[in-house]
Amino acid sequence: MPQYRSISLAVLCMSSVLYTTASVATPSFLAQYFAAQDWHRIATLTGGIGFNSKAGTNHSFPAQGNILSFYNYDSSHATESHGYVGGMLGAERRVNKNWLMQLGLGYYQPSSFNASGHVTQGADSETANQYAYSYTIQSHQLLAEAKFLYNGCDSNLSHPYFTAGIGGAWNNSTDFSVNIVPQFTAFSNQFSNHSVGSFSYDLGLGMDVNFSQKTRLGFGYRFTDFGSASTGTSKIDDVQTTYALSQSHLYLNALIAQLSFDFF
């Protein structure tokens, strides 16, 4: 019994020391970086143009069950340009004499991606026909973002920066169509609309310039992964299938302009 009492007293003493240390050190550490008076509220508006060449992927569906035709989807992977808009609400503080830091929540949306190509279908290669198909993918992105601005150039007038964000995207695949010519001479997959939630992130760099005491104008580059996208399953002449057109990543490379407001 005495040895258990000694161990218990030792544990209590150690717990007391750790609690006291944490109680003193933690507020002090957090206060250094998260004291309210050191932060300025920031709002950022973003607009630009993005480029993508990977909307849609190739898929091959063999004949199965009561579906006697195979279907091979070849994506065109044509390079497209997209409008890109969004914004962030957050706060900024000085980390040290050379660096500023922004933390915030951002929402971004490109114009819809066009996934298109040709489907080759038939019972065998000799009877196969080829038809054009297309559908759209609309992405919406919500990110927790961090932006670090260098504060040591041109008397603090210009700020090279890099930024990173992680969060989620919602990719809506809609309006699938296949152009069968002549009409009504064949049956093909008709994929349903479908929405996919996915992990998403972005990385960027650029330059902000002080436009006024409370306003900055910036230009930069941003790479974004909107995550996965997929159509719903299809029907062929009212026969339900398990087929779907999907891809694991939807990328965008964007050139952007940003207007930042410090409204304290």
Secondary structure, DSSP 8 states (H G I E B T S, - for coil): -HHHHHHHHHHHHHHHHHHHHHHHHHHHHHHHHH-GGG-EEEEEEEEEEEEES-SS--EEE--BTTB--EEEEEE----EEEEEEEEEEEEEEEEETTEEEEEEEEEEEE--EEEEEEEEEESSTTT-EEEEEEEEEEEEEEEEEEEEEE--BGGGTEEEEEEEEEEEEEEEEEEEEEE-SSTTS----EE--EEEEEEEEEEEEEEEEESSSSEEEEEEEEEEE---EE---EEETTEE-----EES--EEEEEEEEEEEE--
